[in-house]
Amino acid sequence: MYGTYLKWSLKQWKADKLACSITHGCAVSNAWNADIDTAIGQFMSSKDVAAFQKALVAAHAKNA
């Protein structure tokens, strides 16, 4: 029923540690994720790298 790749994947799922993801909610809190999203949105509008870095540092300081 299961192909070679799926059998391998199921073994990996049981054996390996999963990598956390900000997007999927296991690496940071929802509040921290929201602050990161806000920083990204502001960066997409302004293209100001220094302001983006500052916003990410502020998000970390607020939420870590």
C-alpha positions in Angstrom: 0.0 0.0 0.0 2.8 2.5 0.9 5.5 3.3 -1.6 9.2 3.4 -0.9 9.3 7.1 -0.1 6.3 7.0 2.2 7.7 4.1 4.1 11.0 6.0 4.5 9.2 9.1 5.6 7.2 7.3 8.3 10.4 5.9 9.7 11.9 9.3 9.8 8.9 10.8 11.5 9.3 8.3 14.3 13.0 8.6 14.7 14.0 12.2 14.0 13.4 15.3 15.9 11.1 17.8 14.2 12.3 21.3 13.4 10.1 23.9 14.9 8.6 26.6 12.7 7.6 30.1 13.5 4.8 30.0 11.0 3.4 26.8 12.5 3.5 28.1 16.0 6.0 25.9 17.8 9.1 28.1 17.8 7.7 31.3 19.2 4.6 32.5 20.9 1.6 33.9 18.9 2.5 37.4 20.2 6.1 37.1 19.0 4.9 35.8 15.7 2.6 38.8 15.3 5.4 41.2 16.0 7.6 39.4 13.4 4.8 39.6 10.9 4.4 43.3 11.6 8.1 43.9 11.1 8.0 42.0 7.8 5.0 44.0 6.6 6.8 47.2 7.4 10.0 46.1 5.7 8.0 45.1 2.6 6.7 48.6 2.4 9.8 50.6 3.3 12.7 48.3 2.2 14.6 49.7 5.2 16.9 46.9 6.4 18.1 48.7 9.5 14.6 49.4 10.6 13.6 45.8 10.0 16.6 44.6 12.0 15.7 47.0 14.8 12.0 45.8 14.8 13.1 42.1 15.0 15.5 42.9 17.9 12.6 44.7 19.6 10.3 41.8 19.0 12.8 39.5 20.6 13.3 41.8 23.6 9.6 42.0 24.2 8.7 38.4 23.7 11.7 36.2 24.6 
